[in-house]
Amino acid sequence: MAARFLSIWFRHLRTDSYVLRNPELRDIPIILTVLDHGRVVITAANAKAEQQGIYPGMGAADARAIIHGLHVADDEPARAEKLLHELALWCIRYSPCIAVDPPDGLHLDISGCAHLWGGETPYLKTIMTRMRSAGYDVRAAIADTVGAAWAHARYGPPTAVIEDNAEALLSLSPAALRLEPSTLDKLHKLGLTSIGQFARMPRQALRRRFGEGLLKRLDQAFGRERETLQPVERPVPYQERLPCLEPIVTATGIGIALERLLEALCSRLRTEGKGLRTAHLTTFRVDGRTQTIGIGTTRASHHTAHLYRLFEDHIARIEPALGIELFVLEAPTVEDAAPLQEKMWEGSFGLLDTGLAEMLDRITGKLGTQSIKRYLPDEHHWPERSIKQAGSLQEKATTAWRDDRPRPVHLLPRPEPVEVTAPIPDYPPMNFRYKGALHRVKRADGPERIEREWWIEEGEHRDYFTVEDTEGKRYWLFRSGHYDKNAAWYIHGFFA
């Protein structure tokens, strides 16, 4: 698939932004200014001011003398930068790869995107119509390279879809190559007023007179050197997009769109032997707002029906308002799926049972991702470090569970202090008080000494006792350090 790029130029970005905040000034000449060495200088002018001879760099006093009723305001460059970034994020509905082109442009990698709108011409028309209706004065062009798209957006027709990249560039001004002012001055002095007059000159002669900068820009524009974009958001490799001819306003329509996206994404995952662990559905509304819902799975899955059921619980959270014009389904976390996964829908046992995985997915979808945890043994003596949380159902233990010593079925994440009455060293407690309740010990076993892992931290050892109270409840207690009348005692777990 051939690469295609769209360059958008916001001709009056700063003044357009100012007018959007002050709509009553829409039909008035406007300039934005900054104080430069004691002189008020124009940094931006809207189209109505430019039509009367006002341009950036001119003194504000001269502009006032030319135009009666000129509106003057302070420039805010930081606001324009923020706005350009916001516009880039808004354009993600048209392409997953958007880069900011300071101070007033955007670059879009639209390879494989335009067909969703019926071709490049309607695609470009849709974007320009939305931009202009929002109040921005824009020009744009589509070409095979970033440099060519930039050149035609600023020096070609107002909106252009360039098919013959090389031929179309030859008639443009050298300024369309994004050259340094000093290089442009040299070209002008030599009478080279179009790219075609020097593009085919020997490279050695161009390098000697104009430097590497000119050759680099020529190579980028003509596609001999690839220009890398720095997207505002890194595109997700596994993504499906579904634009809508008519805005979607019903839950039924959202469900149909989601089902189509899942079918396309799962088909691709199945072909590549992969399954998703997390997925996000983002809806782009006509009013410019976006909404996102997400799911997670306990094992890599490309089972369309199951994933749809997980999303189905969250569809009610989407508010279509005036309508949704684009759906984007992304799978940021993807893992290898078992080759026999399709057969496992027919039934299996244990952790490989797909029915179990689906049930866990539905539970976590309703109660949250932290509602169910799976633990594995870890190679540590210290009890609270002897287990670790598994990342998935497929993760396997690196060591076996210890069964040579009794351990509580419920281990507290942190030991809790208790008041203990103990007779002499190495004897179990006679009674203990936990959360205000007094427990009299009927039976006990211990002590079991567990030394602290000195290579991790310093501290006292622990002497553990398994005790049973008069009600038949069993607890795991320990004394920190050697026996002392004031020794600290803790409860660390509960037996069944």
Secondary structure as UniProt FT lines:
FT   STRAND          5..10
FT   TURN            11..12
FT   HELIX           13..21
FT   HELIX           23..25
FT   TURN            26..27
FT   STRAND          30..36
FT   TURN            37..38
FT   STRAND          39..45
FT   HELIX           47..50
FT   TURN            51..53
FT   TURN            56..57
FT   HELIX           60..66
FT   TURN            68..69
FT   STRAND          71..74
FT   HELIX           77..90
FT   HELIX           91..93
FT   STRAND          97..101
FT   TURN            102..104
FT   STRAND          105..109
FT   TURN            111..113
FT   HELIX           114..117
FT   HELIX           120..133
FT   TURN            134..135
FT   STRAND          138..143
FT   HELIX           146..155
FT   STRAND          159..161
FT   HELIX           165..169
FT   TURN            170..171
FT   HELIX           174..177
FT   HELIX           181..189
FT   TURN            190..191
FT   HELIX           195..197
FT   TURN            198..200
FT   HELIX           203..210
FT   HELIX           212..222
FT   STRAND          239..248
FT   HELIX           251..271
FT   TURN            272..273
FT   STRAND          274..285
FT   TURN            286..287
FT   STRAND          290..301
FT   HELIX           304..312
FT   TURN            313..314
FT   HELIX           315..317
FT   TURN            321..322
FT   STRAND          324..336
FT   TURN            339..340
FT   HELIX           341..344
FT   TURN            345..346
FT   HELIX           350..352
FT   HELIX           354..367
FT   TURN            369..370
FT   STRAND          375..377
FT   HELIX           383..385
FT   STRAND          387..389
FT   TURN            393..394
FT   STRAND          410..421
FT   TURN            425..426
FT   STRAND          431..434
FT   TURN            435..436
FT   STRAND          437..450
FT   TURN            454..456
FT   STRAND          462..469
FT   TURN            470..471
FT   STRAND          474..480
FT   TURN            485..486
FT   STRAND          489..494
//
